Amino acid sequence: MRMFQKTAWIWFLGFAAWLADALLSLRLHNILHARLALMIAIVFFTAGLFYRRQT
């Protein structure tokens, strides 16, 4: 197992944190921040998928 595969969970943890931030921002009616947090969450999720597939 390579280093990236062992640490891919960090990207998914970041995804979960940014997604929670987006949902909280929606709850607080801060749409602009929620959109930004959702975009960052998508980047973290994509990076997690990329690093998980490294062989």
N, CA, C and O atoms as CSV, one atom per row, in Angstrom:
chain,resi,resn,atom,element,x,y,z
A,1,MET,N,N,0.845,-1.181,0.000
A,1,MET,CA,C,0.000,0.000,0.000
A,1,MET,C,C,0.890,1.244,0.000
A,1,MET,O,O,1.840,1.341,0.777
A,2,ARG,N,N,0.579,2.158,-0.852
A,2,ARG,CA,C,1.393,3.361,-0.939
A,2,ARG,C,C,0.936,4.407,0.057
A,2,ARG,O,O,-0.141,4.308,0.647
A,3,MET,N,N,1.755,5.381,0.225
A,3,MET,CA,C,1.485,6.447,1.190
A,3,MET,C,C,0.150,7.142,0.921
A,3,MET,O,O,-0.594,7.433,1.858
A,4,PHE,N,N,-0.160,7.411,-0.354
A,4,PHE,CA,C,-1.395,8.123,-0.677
A,4,PHE,C,C,-2.626,7.308,-0.314
A,4,PHE,O,O,-3.625,7.869,0.135
A,5,GLN,N,N,-2.572,6.015,-0.498
A,5,GLN,CA,C,-3.728,5.181,-0.163
A,5,GLN,C,C,-3.960,5.170,1.336
A,5,GLN,O,O,-5.105,5.126,1.786
A,6,LYS,N,N,-2.899,5.209,2.107
A,6,LYS,CA,C,-3.042,5.193,3.561
A,6,LYS,C,C,-3.619,6.496,4.102
A,6,LYS,O,O,-4.246,6.511,5.161
A,7,THR,N,N,-3.407,7.585,3.375
A,7,THR,CA,C,-3.858,8.889,3.872
A,7,THR,C,C,-5.067,9.430,3.118
A,7,THR,O,O,-5.446,10.582,3.327
A,8,ALA,N,N,-5.667,8.651,2.267
A,8,ALA,CA,C,-6.827,9.131,1.501
A,8,ALA,C,C,-7.994,9.471,2.422
A,8,ALA,O,O,-8.812,10.323,2.074
A,9,TRP,N,N,-8.094,8.833,3.582
A,9,TRP,CA,C,-9.207,9.096,4.495
A,9,TRP,C,C,-9.202,10.542,4.972
A,9,TRP,O,O,-10.251,11.076,5.332
A,10,ILE,N,N,-8.028,11.189,4.982
A,10,ILE,CA,C,-7.950,12.587,5.419
A,10,ILE,C,C,-8.764,13.473,4.485
A,10,ILE,O,O,-9.423,14.411,4.934
A,11,TRP,N,N,-8.720,13.179,3.183
A,11,TRP,CA,C,-9.488,13.962,2.217
A,11,TRP,C,C,-10.985,13.782,2.442
A,11,TRP,O,O,-11.752,14.739,2.331
A,12,PHE,N,N,-11.404,12.550,2.760
A,12,PHE,CA,C,-12.825,12.312,3.016
A,12,PHE,C,C,-13.272,12.962,4.325
A,12,PHE,O,O,-14.420,13.387,4.450
A,13,LEU,N,N,-12.374,13.037,5.286
A,13,LEU,CA,C,-12.683,13.738,6.533
A,13,LEU,C,C,-12.863,15.235,6.262
A,13,LEU,O,O,-13.763,15.870,6.812
A,14,GLY,N,N,-12.001,15.786,5.415
A,14,GLY,CA,C,-12.145,17.189,5.017
A,14,GLY,C,C,-13.442,17.422,4.267
A,14,GLY,O,O,-14.107,18.439,4.461
A,15,PHE,N,N,-13.804,16.463,3.398
A,15,PHE,CA,C,-15.085,16.552,2.686
A,15,PHE,C,C,-16.242,16.624,3.664
A,15,PHE,O,O,-17.133,17.460,3.520
A,16,ALA,N,N,-16.230,15.745,4.663
A,16,ALA,CA,C,-17.317,15.725,5.650
A,16,ALA,C,C,-17.377,17.040,6.431
A,16,ALA,O,O,-18.461,17.550,6.712
A,17,ALA,N,N,-16.219,17.581,6.777
A,17,ALA,CA,C,-16.192,18.837,7.536
A,17,ALA,C,C,-16.747,19.997,6.705
A,17,ALA,O,O,-17.535,20.800,7.205
A,18,TRP,N,N,-16.335,20.081,5.435
A,18,TRP,CA,C,-16.829,21.163,4.580
A,18,TRP,C,C,-18.311,20.987,4.261
A,18,TRP,O,O,-19.043,21.969,4.142
A,19,LEU,N,N,-18.748,19.753,4.126
A,19,LEU,CA,C,-20.164,19.516,3.880
A,19,LEU,C,C,-20.998,19.931,5.095
A,19,LEU,O,O,-22.063,20.532,4.950
A,20,ALA,N,N,-20.510,19.607,6.278
A,20,ALA,CA,C,-21.202,20.033,7.500
A,20,ALA,C,C,-21.251,21.557,7.588
A,20,ALA,O,O,-22.263,22.129,7.994
A,21,ASP,N,N,-20.153,22.211,7.205
A,21,ASP,CA,C,-20.111,23.671,7.203
A,21,ASP,C,C,-21.127,24.243,6.220
A,21,ASP,O,O,-21.791,25.237,6.513
A,22,ALA,N,N,-21.247,23.615,5.056
A,22,ALA,CA,C,-22.223,24.073,4.058
A,22,ALA,C,C,-23.647,23.930,4.581
A,22,ALA,O,O,-24.469,24.832,4.417
A,23,LEU,N,N,-23.932,22.800,5.208
A,23,LEU,CA,C,-25.283,22.585,5.741
A,23,LEU,C,C,-25.598,23.565,6.868
A,23,LEU,O,O,-26.716,24.071,6.963
A,24,LEU,N,N,-24.611,23.830,7.719
A,24,LEU,CA,C,-24.809,24.796,8.798
A,24,LEU,C,C,-25.035,26.197,8.228
A,24,LEU,O,O,-25.871,26.950,8.729
A,25,SER,N,N,-24.294,26.537,7.190
A,25,SER,CA,C,-24.466,27.845,6.561
A,25,SER,C,C,-25.848,27.976,5.934
A,25,SER,O,O,-26.459,29.043,5.995
A,26,LEU,N,N,-26.341,26.906,5.334
A,26,LEU,CA,C,-27.708,26.940,4.795
A,26,LEU,C,C,-28.719,27.152,5.907
A,26,LEU,O,O,-29.673,27.916,5.757
A,27,ARG,N,N,-28.505,26.474,7.017
A,27,ARG,CA,C,-29.410,26.613,8.168
A,27,ARG,C,C,-29.431,28.050,8.682
A,27,ARG,O,O,-30.459,28.550,9.139
A,28,LEU,N,N,-28.265,28.703,8.597
A,28,LEU,CA,C,-28.154,30.084,9.073
A,28,LEU,C,C,-28.444,31.105,7.967
A,28,LEU,O,O,-28.235,32.304,8.152
A,29,HIS,N,N,-28.924,30.623,6.820
A,29,HIS,CA,C,-29.335,31.466,5.681
A,29,HIS,C,C,-28.185,32.275,5.097
A,29,HIS,O,O,-28.379,33.402,4.641
A,30,ASN,N,N,-26.983,31.694,5.112
A,30,ASN,CA,C,-25.826,32.335,4.483
A,30,ASN,C,C,-25.521,31.555,3.203
A,30,ASN,O,O,-24.637,30.698,3.178
A,31,ILE,N,N,-26.261,31.867,2.153
A,31,ILE,CA,C,-26.227,31.096,0.906
A,31,ILE,C,C,-24.856,31.177,0.223
A,31,ILE,O,O,-24.360,30.172,-0.286
A,32,LEU,N,N,-24.255,32.346,0.208
A,32,LEU,CA,C,-22.963,32.511,-0.460
A,32,LEU,C,C,-21.893,31.623,0.185
A,32,LEU,O,O,-21.142,30.943,-0.515
A,33,HIS,N,N,-21.826,31.632,1.501
A,33,HIS,CA,C,-20.854,30.794,2.198
A,33,HIS,C,C,-21.173,29.312,1.992
A,33,HIS,O,O,-20.260,28.498,1.853
A,34,ALA,N,N,-22.428,28.964,1.972
A,34,ALA,CA,C,-22.826,27.570,1.765
A,34,ALA,C,C,-22.392,27.081,0.390
A,34,ALA,O,O,-21.912,25.956,0.259
A,35,ARG,N,N,-22.554,27.903,-0.625
A,35,ARG,CA,C,-22.125,27.524,-1.986
A,35,ARG,C,C,-20.621,27.336,-2.052
A,35,ARG,O,O,-20.142,26.374,-2.653
A,36,LEU,N,N,-19.866,28.247,-1.437
A,36,LEU,CA,C,-18.413,28.146,-1.423
A,36,LEU,C,C,-17.967,26.888,-0.679
A,36,LEU,O,O,-17.084,26.170,-1.148
A,37,ALA,N,N,-18.566,26.622,0.464
A,37,ALA,CA,C,-18.207,25.436,1.242
A,37,ALA,C,C,-18.546,24.161,0.489
A,37,ALA,O,O,-17.815,23.175,0.580
A,38,LEU,N,N,-19.638,24.167,-0.248
A,38,LEU,CA,C,-20.011,22.997,-1.036
A,38,LEU,C,C,-19.015,22.765,-2.172
A,38,LEU,O,O,-18.661,21.623,-2.463
A,39,MET,N,N,-18.567,23.836,-2.809
A,39,MET,CA,C,-17.565,23.685,-3.872
A,39,MET,C,C,-16.257,23.134,-3.319
A,39,MET,O,O,-15.628,22.283,-3.948
A,40,ILE,N,N,-15.848,23.607,-2.160
A,40,ILE,CA,C,-14.623,23.105,-1.541
A,40,ILE,C,C,-14.801,21.648,-1.131
A,40,ILE,O,O,-13.865,20.858,-1.254
A,41,ALA,N,N,-15.989,21.278,-0.646
A,41,ALA,CA,C,-16.263,19.888,-0.278
A,41,ALA,C,C,-16.142,18.973,-1.495
A,41,ALA,O,O,-15.624,17.861,-1.393
A,42,ILE,N,N,-16.619,19.440,-2.634
A,42,ILE,CA,C,-16.523,18.634,-3.854
A,42,ILE,C,C,-15.059,18.433,-4.248
A,42,ILE,O,O,-14.680,17.352,-4.701
A,43,VAL,N,N,-14.245,19.462,-4.078
A,43,VAL,CA,C,-12.811,19.335,-4.368
A,43,VAL,C,C,-12.177,18.294,-3.442
A,43,VAL,O,O,-11.393,17.458,-3.891
A,44,PHE,N,N,-12.512,18.347,-2.165
A,44,PHE,CA,C,-11.959,17.376,-1.222
A,44,PHE,C,C,-12.408,15.959,-1.558
A,44,PHE,O,O,-11.613,15.024,-1.469
A,45,PHE,N,N,-13.664,15.788,-1.940
A,45,PHE,CA,C,-14.175,14.457,-2.299
A,45,PHE,C,C,-13.462,13.918,-3.537
A,45,PHE,O,O,-13.082,12.749,-3.584
A,46,THR,N,N,-13.285,14.778,-4.534
A,46,THR,CA,C,-12.594,14.369,-5.754
A,46,THR,C,C,-11.145,13.992,-5.464
A,46,THR,O,O,-10.639,13.004,-5.996
A,47,ALA,N,N,-10.485,14.770,-4.631
A,47,ALA,CA,C,-9.099,14.449,-4.262
A,47,ALA,C,C,-9.041,13.126,-3.505
A,47,ALA,O,O,-8.114,12.343,-3.714
A,48,GLY,N,N,-9.997,12.864,-2.643
A,48,GLY,CA,C,-10.039,11.597,-1.914
A,48,GLY,C,C,-10.194,10.420,-2.858
A,48,GLY,O,O,-9.539,9.392,-2.684
A,49,LEU,N,N,-11.051,10.560,-3.853
A,49,LEU,CA,C,-11.220,9.492,-4.836
A,49,LEU,C,C,-9.936,9.274,-5.636
A,49,LEU,O,O,-9.550,8.138,-5.913
A,50,PHE,N,N,-9.286,10.367,-6.000
A,50,PHE,CA,C,-8.050,10.284,-6.771
A,50,PHE,C,C,-6.962,9.562,-5.964
A,50,PHE,O,O,-6.321,8.641,-6.470
A,51,TYR,N,N,-6.756,9.979,-4.721
A,51,TYR,CA,C,-5.692,9.384,-3.915
A,51,TYR,C,C,-6.001,7.960,-3.507
A,51,TYR,O,O,-5.082,7.169,-3.294
A,52,ARG,N,N,-7.272,7.615,-3.392
A,52,ARG,CA,C,-7.642,6.258,-3.044
A,52,ARG,C,C,-7.320,5.290,-4.179
A,52,ARG,O,O,-6.998,4.128,-3.933
A,53,ARG,N,N,-7.407,5.765,-5.413
A,53,ARG,CA,C,-7.178,4.910,-6.576
A,53,ARG,C,C,-5.712,4.758,-6.966
A,53,ARG,O,O,-5.382,3.975,-7.857
A,54,GLN,N,N,-4.839,5.501,-6.306
A,54,GLN,CA,C,-3.415,5.410,-6.634
A,54,GLN,C,C,-2.881,4.010,-6.288
A,54,GLN,O,O,-3.148,3.475,-5.212
A,55,THR,N,N,-2.130,3.441,-7.218
A,55,THR,CA,C,-1.553,2.104,-6.969
A,55,THR,C,C,-0.060,2.125,-7.126
A,55,THR,O,O,0.593,1.095,-6.956
